[in-house]
Amino acid sequence: MNTLNKLKTFSVLLAASSVLLVSCNDDDEDDTPPTTPPESGNIVINSNITSNTTWTSDNVYQLGTRVTVVEDVTLTIEPGTIIKGEAGSGPNATALLVARGGTLIADGTPEAPIIFTSVADEMTPEDIASGNFASPNLDPNIAGLWGGVIVLGRAPISASNDNGDVSEIQIEGIPTSDTNGLYGGNQPADNSGVIRYISIRHGGSNIGAGNEINGLTLGGVGSGTIVENIEVVANQDDGVEWFGGTVNTSNVVVWNCNDDGIDTDQSWSGTLNNFVVIGVTGHAFELDGPEGSFVDGHVITNGSVKMSYEGRITEDVINTDDNSVVDLENIYFVDLVEGQLINRVSHNLGVVNYTNIGFNWTWTKQAGAMSGL
């Protein structure tokens, strides 16, 4: 099989063996989600996690505020557990935040993924147990109903302020009054836990001035952390964003996000391997350069990107800064429309390498001969 055909199979392999895409309920006539949670018996969490805690799959956990797993504390989430965020914006946006030194063990399985969603979502533990991972009432393009998942660590970042380089900084979306929002340090192998077979849906609450929370935010996360088999659906901001750090990430699906699919900043130096991006309306890739004197690069490899999907048109193909440092390898773009661009192919300060970047320009593809590959 040639390289082009191999790349075309990534979305099929990923959906079959790694992450399951959800689907909408076409029989639901009212697309407007309820604004208040139903009386459901959910366990409401309104304070930080300050001692080792386990959330079990027989309960639904409801985030009533920004909930932080603080330093030296572990939150374990059993496979098949559902976590629902309440509506909120600005400093009241709900989110699960793992502070530096905190640990999240959210180790789902293909048969029992861990679902982060909105209180408007009527999904139940019985749905998970029966193998139905789709929302019964929310279409997969409804975004901004709660915040998202933020994991912070002590791995190096490239950042600066008016006084020069800094080794730590506050993550976007968390008020500066909350020091749990600091990330960065000098521990490349820092370990924030295990995040595996996770689906994050309908998030991205506005936190001010048009700034929203990403589906999954990784700030200064170290290489000791496992992040793989991740799905982000219908987020108001980016699907996954890395701010520095060294963590490697694999098997990622980003679907129907209202900004960038994959966003990297501050000299993240890990690898994203095996991914699919579908129906994002910002850039497919927003790959920023270092913000301080520390310079490192990352690798994005083995993926497929649909540049238009059910009326959702992605703004650009690849957007980089003049000082970006990244290798892009074995990525196949389909369903491009006029005006979608790679914003620059030469870099005065950074180094961006493009290897085996494919587009669906062939007669074979247009004739449908590659259907199902």
VOGU-3710 file (C-alpha; in Angstrom, 3 decimals, decimal comma):
1> mntlnklktf> 0,000/0,000/0,000  1,473/3,398/-0,926  1,869/6,298/1,496  -1,254/8,111/0,297  -3,503/5,096/0,861  -1,934/4,344/4,225  -2,623/7,879/5,387  -6,225/7,668/4,262  -6,829/4,722/6,599  -5,894/6,583/9,803
11> svllaassvl> -9,420/7,788/10,582  -10,794/4,261/10,173  -8,095/2,699/12,328  -8,447/5,357/14,993  -12,194/5,026/15,256  -12,000/1,245/15,338  -9,143/0,699/17,753  -8,634/3,843/19,762  -11,384/6,455/20,092  -15,078/6,199/19,267
21> lvscnddded> -16,820/9,127/17,602  -20,235/9,982/19,007  -23,217/10,625/16,798  -26,223/12,881/17,026  -29,814/11,835/17,631  -31,571/12,774/14,426  -34,970/12,143/16,006  -34,561/14,972/18,501  -36,655/17,877/17,207  -35,485/20,504/19,713
31> dtppttppes> -31,792/21,372/19,366  -31,892/23,853/22,259  -30,365/22,277/25,392  -31,944/22,907/28,788  -30,340/25,762/30,732  -30,662/24,081/34,134  -29,695/20,532/35,062  -32,512/18,030/35,634  -33,087/16,551/39,070  -30,880/13,540/38,617
41> gnivinsnit> -29,249/12,540/41,878  -25,816/13,558/40,585  -23,044/13,988/43,135  -22,317/17,727/43,014  -18,680/18,763/43,547  -18,344/22,343/44,750  -14,856/22,336/46,277  -11,293/21,336/45,452  -10,023/17,771/45,765  -7,724/17,996/48,801
51> snttwtsdnv> -7,328/14,317/49,694  -6,968/11,169/47,597  -10,372/10,514/46,044  -12,002/7,998/43,692  -14,984/8,740/41,476  -16,877/5,544/40,616  -18,768/4,566/37,485  -22,075/3,954/39,279  -22,396/7,691/39,967  -22,566/10,832/37,831
61> yqlgtrvtvv> -20,363/13,640/39,152  -21,469/17,223/38,597  -18,915/20,052/38,605  -20,604/23,011/40,269  -17,514/25,199/40,044  -13,884/25,056/38,964  -12,653/21,957/40,793  -8,897/21,601/41,360  -6,909/18,485/42,177  -4,326/20,164/44,390
71> edvtltiepg> -0,638/19,374/44,858  0,224/15,952/46,352  -3,344/14,680/45,850  -4,603/12,018/43,418  -8,045/11,901/41,821  -8,842/8,478/40,360  -11,765/8,231/37,927  -13,011/4,724/37,187  -13,605/3,554/33,601  -17,140/4,331/32,457
81> tiikgeagsg> -17,624/7,309/34,773  -19,575/10,367/33,594  -18,614/13,884/34,750  -20,969/16,763/33,916  -20,139/20,465/34,167  -22,681/23,101/35,078  -23,106/26,210/32,962  -20,956/29,193/33,915  -18,727/31,831/32,389  -15,817/34,065/33,349
91> pnatallvar> -14,355/33,150/36,750  -17,422/30,962/37,361  -16,727/28,649/34,420  -16,768/25,031/35,522  -13,711/22,911/34,792  -11,583/20,111/36,166  -8,112/21,516/36,855  -5,138/19,350/37,820  -2,596/21,628/39,510  1,170/21,135/39,415
101> ggtliadgtp> 1,993/18,223/41,678  -1,555/16,913/41,515  -2,321/13,600/39,811  -5,253/12,507/37,656  -5,710/8,785/37,035  -8,487/8,786/34,448  -7,797/5,457/32,769  -10,810/4,474/30,701  -11,111/1,580/28,270  -12,593/1,216/24,754
111> eapiiftsva> -15,592/-0,538/26,317  -15,922/1,970/29,179  -14,611/5,410/28,235  -14,695/8,286/30,706  -17,066/11,023/29,520  -16,767/14,728/30,391  -19,875/16,572/29,241  -22,519/19,155/30,170  -25,315/18,843/32,719  -27,623/19,375/29,748
121> demtpedias> -26,500/15,979/28,442  -28,917/13,201/29,440  -26,297/10,459/29,172  -26,443/7,944/32,041  -24,199/5,197/33,411  -26,636/2,726/31,864  -25,820/4,171/28,434  -22,122/3,530/28,980  -22,756/0,015/30,288  -24,826/-0,790/27,185
131> gnfaspnldp> -22,109/0,498/24,849  -24,016/3,615/23,756  -21,472/6,444/23,956  -23,529/9,096/22,100  -25,504/11,815/23,818  -29,211/10,965/23,682  -30,276/14,619/23,348  -27,376/16,888/22,290  -26,189/17,152/18,705  -22,399/16,909/18,252
141> niaglwggvi> -22,085/20,589/17,267  -23,491/22,206/20,431  -20,592/23,933/22,190  -19,819/26,217/25,119  -22,094/24,652/27,748  -19,350/24,259/30,393  -15,544/24,604/30,648  -13,124/21,757/30,016  -10,199/19,729/31,377  -6,924/21,471/32,278
151> vlgrapisas> -3,780/19,594/33,325  -0,688/21,482/34,522  2,837/20,312/35,274  6,424/21,275/36,027  8,064/20,571/32,653  9,930/23,379/30,842  8,100/26,088/28,907  9,241/29,040/26,799  7,620/32,143/28,248  8,522/35,709/29,131
161> ndngdvseiq> 7,172/38,948/30,539  8,377/42,553/30,581  11,340/41,512/32,736  12,543/38,701/30,472  12,308/34,909/30,637  10,075/33,225/33,202  9,969/29,538/34,094  6,332/29,532/35,186  3,217/31,377/34,132  -0,555/31,370/34,703
171> iegiptsdtn> -2,607/29,213/32,360  -5,219/31,006/30,302  -8,725/30,679/31,672  -7,769/30,625/35,362  -7,845/33,919/37,341  -4,411/35,072/38,516  -5,735/35,036/42,075  -5,778/31,221/41,904  -2,151/30,051/42,142  -3,276/26,543/41,202
181> glyggnqpad> -3,241/27,929/37,657  0,568/28,211/37,520  2,472/25,824/35,246  6,039/25,261/34,063  9,326/24,389/35,745  12,505/22,379/35,239  11,293/18,765/35,437  11,000/17,319/31,907  9,895/13,897/33,203  7,197/15,307/35,490
191> nsgviryisi> 4,215/12,968/35,923  0,628/14,268/36,134  -0,944/10,815/35,845  -2,841/8,839/33,187  -5,435/10,295/30,813  -6,631/7,549/28,510  -9,875/6,789/26,648  -11,420/10,138/27,525  -14,184/11,966/25,655  -14,642/15,714/26,341
201> rhggsnigag> -17,827/17,247/24,897  -19,823/20,487/24,568  -17,282/22,601/26,498  -15,419/25,867/26,038  -17,204/28,347/28,304  -16,340/31,984/27,653  -13,943/33,317/30,276  -13,824/36,911/29,047  -12,926/39,033/26,011  -13,754/36,261/23,549
211> neingltlgg> -11,429/33,816/25,304  -12,730/30,304/25,889  -11,456/27,156/27,569  -9,998/24,437/25,327  -11,388/20,928/25,360  -8,109/19,586/26,778  -5,394/22,000/27,913  -1,906/20,659/28,708  0,356/23,267/30,353  3,941/22,299/31,160
221> vgsgtiveni> 2,937/18,626/31,321  5,899/16,261/31,581  6,848/13,130/29,680  5,997/10,911/32,660  2,312/11,593/31,962  0,292/9,243/29,723  -2,103/11,056/27,372  -3,649/8,876/24,693  -6,987/7,914/23,126  -8,570/11,346/23,501
231> evvanqddgv> -11,760/12,618/21,853  -12,870/16,263/21,897  -16,310/17,020/20,436  -18,016/20,408/19,963  -15,723/22,676/21,963  -16,150/26,427/21,659  -12,367/26,951/21,541  -9,525/24,635/20,452  -9,691/20,862/20,592  -6,331/20,208/22,287
241> ewfggtvnts> -3,729/22,858/23,163  -0,216/22,307/24,516  1,630/25,086/26,345  5,242/23,950/26,531  5,991/20,714/28,343  7,345/17,427/27,065  4,336/15,079/27,127  3,772/12,712/24,198  0,189/12,344/22,987  -1,339/9,728/20,701
251> nvvvwncndd> -4,666/8,639/19,197  -6,612/11,905/19,200  -9,919/12,841/17,540  -11,069/16,478/17,357  -14,578/16,946/15,917  -16,724/20,075/15,429  -14,664/22,586/17,422  -15,239/26,289/16,870  -11,591/27,339/16,763  -8,355/25,456/16,069
261> gidtdqswsg> -8,104/21,691/15,944  -4,522/21,302/17,182  -2,809/24,259/18,902  0,780/24,330/20,213  2,631/27,062/22,112  5,718/27,860/24,191  8,078/25,211/22,774  6,141/22,063/23,502  8,703/19,336/22,787  6,592/16,173/22,615
271> tlnnfvvigv> 4,987/14,195/19,784  1,397/13,943/18,572  1,044/10,600/16,804  -2,079/9,243/15,061  -4,923/11,731/14,942  -8,026/12,888/13,072  -9,346/16,477/12,854  -12,863/16,973/11,458  -15,080/20,027/11,136  -13,102/22,698/13,014
281> tghafeldgp> -13,771/26,308/12,006  -10,434/27,897/12,966  -7,063/26,640/11,777  -6,571/22,914/11,425  -3,154/23,552/13,015  -2,148/26,685/14,974  1,543/26,107/15,691  3,113/29,032/17,549  6,784/29,561/18,258  8,624/30,054/21,564
291> egsfvdghvi> 7,746/33,085/23,691  11,087/33,232/25,535  14,724/32,443/24,799  14,227/28,701/25,404  13,652/26,998/22,048  12,526/23,439/21,418  10,280/21,757/18,867  7,673/19,062/18,514  6,564/16,441/15,990  3,050/16,016/14,581
301> tngsvkmsye> 2,767/12,802/12,596  0,347/10,289/11,068  -2,993/12,023/10,749  -5,987/12,865/8,580  -7,810/16,208/8,393  -11,195/16,960/6,787  -11,056/20,629/5,776  -14,821/20,909/5,232  -17,561/18,893/6,857  -21,361/19,332/6,764
311> gritedvint> -21,117/23,047/6,058  -18,311/23,681/8,548  -15,345/25,202/6,694  -11,908/25,238/8,297  -10,191/28,631/8,020  -6,643/27,546/7,136  -4,615/24,389/6,666  -1,496/25,131/8,738  -0,732/28,404/10,528  2,750/28,970/11,962
321> ddnsvvdlen> 4,760/31,860/13,384  8,023/32,988/11,863  9,866/31,329/14,769  7,866/28,076/14,984  9,851/24,843/15,362  7,883/21,752/14,300  8,072/18,703/12,066  4,841/17,756/10,258  4,942/14,248/8,804  2,501/11,927/7,037
331> iyfvdlvegq> -0,619/14,096/7,174  -3,404/13,781/4,617  -5,894/16,625/3,998  -9,232/15,989/2,302  -12,207/18,102/1,211  -10,321/21,363/0,782  -12,108/24,461/-0,506  -10,797/27,537/-2,246  -8,889/29,949/-0,013  -7,588/27,460/2,552
341> linrvshnlg> -3,844/28,018/2,838  -0,606/27,103/4,549  0,258/30,597/5,770  4,040/30,354/5,266  6,458/27,808/3,891  9,680/29,662/4,756  10,702/30,735/8,254  13,422/33,255/9,026  13,862/32,260/12,667  12,223/28,881/13,170
351> vvnytnigfn> 12,404/25,544/11,412  9,237/23,925/10,051  9,673/20,714/8,072  6,888/19,293/5,901  7,242/15,615/4,985  4,594/13,572/3,125  1,856/16,187/3,349  -0,885/14,940/1,006  -3,976/16,563/-0,513  -6,927/14,948/-2,283
361> wtwtkqagam> -6,097/16,301/-5,720  -5,995/12,963/-7,554  -8,478/11,661/-10,137  -8,500/8,397/-8,194  -9,811/10,173/-5,096  -12,342/12,303/-6,998  -13,675/9,225/-8,791  -14,429/7,621/-5,443  -12,016/4,744/-5,929  -10,491/5,415/-2,493
371> sgl> -13,829/5,267/-0,703  -13,574/3,175/2,440  -9,780/3,195/2,569
//
